[in-house]
Amino acid sequence: MGNFKLNLPIAIILASIILGGSFYAIQINKQESIEKQQRIEYVAKRKMDCYDTYQKEKKQYSNVISYIYYEPSNEDNPYLQDYNDNCQIMYVDGKTGENFFNNF
């Protein structure tokens, strides 16, 4: 009987730890899913904004060629700074025939 009195609290503590750990893991997973969904929605909005900007520029200027949207990057690389969450519209210079970009 003395063994039973000792085993019951240990079983309760172990069960609590397992349940608590499971609940914590579920909450972490849920939070990551929410953050991923928010990122997807943000990128979709930015892509549409970029396309809208391209359409406006194309109506206003005859030398607009194309556009590209660079999604946000998690890298802190200064060489990639121009390509991080950036909309670029490409134009052609009427005099030189060379392409150039404007960032939006």
C-alpha positions in Angstrom: 0.0 0.0 0.0 2.9 2.4 0.7 4.1 1.9 -2.9 0.6 2.9 -4.2 0.7 6.2 -2.3 4.0 7.1 -3.9 3.2 6.0 -7.4 0.0 8.0 -7.7 1.5 11.5 -7.3 4.3 10.5 -9.7 1.8 9.3 -12.3 -0.2 12.5 -11.9 3.0 14.6 -12.3 4.1 12.6 -15.4 0.6 12.9 -16.9 0.6 16.6 -16.3 4.0 17.1 -17.9 3.0 15.0 -21.0 -0.3 16.9 -21.4 1.3 20.2 -20.8 4.0 19.5 -23.3 1.5 18.3 -25.9 -0.6 21.5 -25.4 2.5 23.7 -25.7 3.5 21.9 -29.0 0.0 22.4 -30.4 0.1 26.1 -29.5 3.5 26.6 -31.1 2.3 24.8 -34.3 -0.8 26.9 -34.4 1.2 30.1 -34.0 3.5 29.1 -36.8 0.6 28.4 -39.1 -1.0 31.8 -38.3 2.3 33.5 -39.1 2.7 31.6 -42.3 -0.8 32.5 -43.4 -0.2 36.1 -42.6 3.0 36.1 -44.7 1.2 34.5 -47.6 -1.5 37.1 -47.5 1.1 39.9 -47.2 3.0 38.6 -50.3 -0.2 38.2 -52.3 -1.2 41.8 -51.5 2.3 43.2 -52.4 2.2 41.2 -55.7 -1.1 42.8 -56.6 0.1 46.2 -55.6 3.2 45.7 -57.8 1.0 44.6 -60.7 -1.3 47.6 -60.2 1.8 49.9 -60.2 3.0 48.3 -63.4 -0.4 48.8 -65.0 -0.4 52.5 -64.0 3.1 53.1 -65.3 2.3 51.3 -68.5 -0.7 53.5 -69.2 1.4 56.6 -68.4 4.7 55.8 -70.2 5.2 54.0 -73.5 8.6 52.6 -72.5 7.5 50.2 -69.7 8.6 46.7 -70.4 7.8 44.5 -67.4 7.7 44.2 -63.7 8.9 41.8 -61.0 8.1 41.5 -57.3 10.8 40.2 -54.9 9.4 38.6 -51.8 10.7 39.4 -48.4 13.9 37.6 -47.5 15.0 36.5 -44.1 18.6 37.1 -45.0 20.5 40.2 -43.8 22.7 40.3 -46.9 23.3 43.9 -48.0 23.7 42.8 -51.6 20.2 41.5 -51.6 18.7 44.6 -50.1 17.3 45.8 -53.5 15.6 42.5 -53.9 13.9 42.3 -50.5 10.1 43.0 -50.5 10.6 45.2 -53.6 8.6 45.9 -56.7 10.7 46.7 -59.8 9.4 48.2 -63.0 11.6 47.8 -66.0 11.7 50.5 -68.7 13.7 50.9 -71.9 15.6 54.2 -72.6 14.3 55.5 -75.9 17.7 57.1 -76.8 20.1 54.3 -75.8 17.9 51.3 -75.9 19.2 50.2 -72.5 16.9 48.9 -69.8 16.6 50.6 -66.4 14.6 49.9 -63.3 12.6 51.9 -60.8 11.9 50.5 -57.4 8.5 50.9 -55.8 
